[in-house]
Amino acid sequence: MDQIKRIGTSIIAFAALVTLVGCTSFGSSILAEERINYNAALQITNDEQLLLNLVRLRYMDSTAFIEVSSITAQSSFQSGLQGGRVPLPSIAPMFGITGNLGYSTQPTLVYTPLQGEDFIRHLMSPLTLERLVLLYHSGWDIKRLFSLCLKEINEIHNATRAPHPDFVPSREIQKFARIVELLGDLDARGGIDLLAEPQPEGATPWYFLHIATDVLETPEAQDLAQLLDLQPGQTYYRLAYPSIQTGKVSSRDTIYVRPRSVLGIMSFLSQWVDVPTHNRENGRMDDSPYETSQSSDGGKSPDFPFSIKSQTARPERAAVAVRYRNNWFFIDDADLKSKGTFSLLTQIFALQASAIPVTPPVLTLPVGR
């Protein structure tokens, strides 16, 4: 009789639990778990896709991008009771009840290949001064920003011919590296700023490099003016694009810059992919122009805060890694400089890609069916 009472009590308790669970909203708990999972998966795969395309460029292979246009998920909760005879040891079988609780989610992913004229045009279009200033004010230091995004400043080139294999870093590269180093030193002490001045009637704003008065007499500010052939002692220098009318830089109160395109930035960064030796020996790959530590004029090649390593085994400590041509390519998780440069590239790519109209989805995958 006591066993019957205990079984009856268990049935009532389980039925109450099922009723309570069935009446409870799982929306908030599902959101708390699934949103983080999707966010992490999207971030990881975006980084892997970008890294893969850098490696492809190093091998001179074609690139491809696929956008996750949308993620939808349908969640469901199942519960039930089932009765039957329960065999009990040493006594006759008795009637019993069993229950089940279940939860499932079914995501649907929509993929859109990024291709066509609009996408290629945005990849090949140089960054605007507006976006350079925007990136600077979002927290990126000017040294990294200019080293990555500018191919020329006042006719001083920053590896504009890369990735041609016959290119060897020259004194001009050293000069550009010195300029961005001086800018970085002044930026670190809060002595410079990039500013925008609105123009009337909706015209394009003017952009300026502002040098604070308290650093004008420093050796860094004086060396910067000399290297860029600027009028020393000024606190504002206009930033502008060079043009045919400009010819050789003559205005000493203007800094003329030529930004890179996204594809140009990616081609530039791809030269720091460490290609396995056997791929070079079998003729699949040329040496990078930046792998030489000595330039033709005897100077050292400039250091750049980026490196993609390679090995045959899957890396144990990687910020992002992809497998390509039977090798693993990765950014070391302890390489903070490379991680920062790669993060900047992801933001630049997102800025350019965001302006591209998305075509209707061409591939929809219901996961789990």
Secondary structure, DSSP 8 states (H G I E B T S, - for coil): -HHHHHHHHHHHHHHHHHHHHHTS--HHHHHHHHHHHHHHHHHHHHHHHHHHHHHHHHTT----EEEEEEEEEEEEEEEEEEEEEE--TTS--EEEEEEEEEEEEEEEEEEEEE-HHHHHHHHHSB--HHHHHHHHHTT--HHHHHHHHEEEETTEESSTTTT-TT----HHHHHHHHHHHHHHHHHHTT-EEEEEE--GGG---EEEEEE-GGGTTSHHHHHHHHHTT--TT-SEEEEE---TTT-S---TTEEEEEE-BHHHHHHHHHTTB---HHHHHTTS----TTS-SB-TTS-B----S--BEEESS--SSEEEEEEETTEEEEEETT-HHHHHHHHHHHHHHHHHHTTS------EEEETT-
